[in-house]
Amino acid sequence: MPQTDTTDVTTAPQLAIFTDFDGTLVELAETPDGIDVPESLAHQIEQTAREMNSAFAVLTGREIADIDKFLSPLILPIAGAHGTQRRRADGVVEEIDPASLSGAEAIARAIEPLIQAHPDLIMETKEGAVALHFRQAPELEDVVRHAMQDAVADNEHFTLVPGKMVLEARPRGVSKGEALRAFMREEPFIGRTPIFIGDDVTDEDGFIAAQDLGGVGIKLGDGDTAARMRIADVVSVRALLQGLGDIAARDREFSPKH
Ligand SMILES: O=P(O)(O)OC[C@H]1O[C@H](O[C@H]2O[C@H](CO)[C@@H](O)[C@H](O)[C@H]2O)[C@H](O)[C@@H](O)[C@@H]1O
């Protein structure tokens, strides 16, 4: 009878985890500042990130400073403002193209009169990007679209991206996909298998990038997607992160090198 070769121990792939923030790590709320961030979230992410050897990053439409505030005292690698900002795992924050900074300021100035006329609209001005929210006034969606189209019309550097009850102006060439690829060229992400979890249209670039690099995109909720997998809700995302962390810890415990 042939002998089974037990010396060839196959180990599970080492993962790099990327997640969106709003609608994925936390439930959506009526306003950007109104989200409920459970106290346990930062601690749970910190644990999972530790099991991933710190290969855990947030790819978000929010500014990096926003995520730092919500996950304090945790300081993670983050791509903010849809990839316009990027803080690497070594803590270095990349310089933003000055044309992105001045362009976003000009777009915000152009939108300001609309905010004065419609106080239910919320404008978020970010480093290098602008979000115009109409969740409080859904009937103004067309008004918002036309105003944002006019605001970026003179600036080829910017493009518009839709989100959940929001329209955002961001620089061309930046995306969550590009941010994920950049992280994957660096320690501690390099050589790992990327997983990206997100819920929105702007997460599609991230799903595609993760899958191009041999990993998996996981879409939360319904809707067309390039992601190969789906997950039901925020609670399930947190359970998945916990589970992946536990598996990584167990793999290390039973690893032949341990
Ligand atoms: O990429 P994400 O982390 O999902 O960020 C996308 C945008 O999220 C925030 O807006 C969304 O969440 C708000 C709070 O739940 C909600 O009120 C709003 O309608 C959503 O669009 C954030 O305010 C934006 O800056 C992000 O770009």
Ligand as a Chemical Component Dictionary entry (heavy atoms), coordinates in Angstrom:
data_LIG
# 
_chem_comp.id                   LIG 
_chem_comp.type                 NON-POLYMER 
_chem_comp.pdbx_formal_charge   0 
_chem_comp.three_letter_code    LIG 
# 
loop_
_chem_comp_atom.comp_id 
_chem_comp_atom.atom_id 
_chem_comp_atom.alt_atom_id 
_chem_comp_atom.type_symbol 
_chem_comp_atom.charge 
_chem_comp_atom.model_Cartn_x 
_chem_comp_atom.model_Cartn_y 
_chem_comp_atom.model_Cartn_z 
_chem_comp_atom.pdbx_ordinal 
LIG O1  O1  O 0 -16.256 54.154 2.321 1  
LIG P1  P1  P 0 -17.068 54.249 3.558 2  
LIG O2  O2  O 0 -16.292 54.018 4.805 3  
LIG O3  O3  O 0 -18.318 53.429 3.506 4  
LIG O4  O4  O 0 -17.535 55.787 3.596 5  
LIG C1  C1  C 0 -18.495 56.238 2.636 6  
LIG C2  C2  C 0 -19.130 57.501 3.141 7  
LIG O5  O5  O 0 -19.638 57.178 4.435 8  
LIG C3  C3  C 0 -20.248 58.232 5.165 9  
LIG O6  O6  O 0 -21.496 58.499 4.566 10 
LIG C4  C4  C 0 -22.368 57.398 4.651 11 
LIG O7  O7  O 0 -22.602 57.094 6.022 12 
LIG C5  C5  C 0 -23.311 58.124 6.765 13 
LIG C6  C6  C 0 -23.387 57.666 8.202 14 
LIG O8  O8  O 0 -23.995 56.428 8.281 15 
LIG C7  C7  C 0 -24.686 58.309 6.137 16 
LIG O9  O9  O 0 -25.414 59.325 6.839 17 
LIG C8  C8  C 0 -24.519 58.703 4.675 18 
LIG O10 O10 O 0 -25.794 58.793 4.033 19 
LIG C9  C9  C 0 -23.677 57.651 3.934 20 
LIG O11 O11 O 0 -23.419 58.070 2.597 21 
LIG C10 C10 C 0 -19.355 59.434 5.239 22 
LIG O12 O12 O 0 -20.069 60.513 5.797 23 
LIG C11 C11 C 0 -18.750 59.817 3.900 24 
LIG O13 O13 O 0 -17.752 60.811 4.075 25 
LIG C12 C12 C 0 -18.085 58.594 3.290 26 
LIG O14 O14 O 0 -17.531 58.918 2.031 27 
# 
loop_
_chem_comp_bond.comp_id 
_chem_comp_bond.atom_id_1 
_chem_comp_bond.atom_id_2 
_chem_comp_bond.value_order 
_chem_comp_bond.pdbx_ordinal 
LIG O1  P1  DOUB 1  
LIG P1  O2  SING 2  
LIG P1  O3  SING 3  
LIG P1  O4  SING 4  
LIG O4  C1  SING 5  
LIG C1  C2  SING 6  
LIG C2  O5  SING 7  
LIG C2  C12 SING 8  
LIG O5  C3  SING 9  
LIG C3  O6  SING 10 
LIG C3  C10 SING 11 
LIG O6  C4  SING 12 
LIG C4  O7  SING 13 
LIG C4  C9  SING 14 
LIG O7  C5  SING 15 
LIG C5  C6  SING 16 
LIG C5  C7  SING 17 
LIG C6  O8  SING 18 
LIG C7  O9  SING 19 
LIG C7  C8  SING 20 
LIG C8  O10 SING 21 
LIG C8  C9  SING 22 
LIG C9  O11 SING 23 
LIG C10 O12 SING 24 
LIG C10 C11 SING 25 
LIG C11 O13 SING 26 
LIG C11 C12 SING 27 
LIG C12 O14 SING 28 
# 
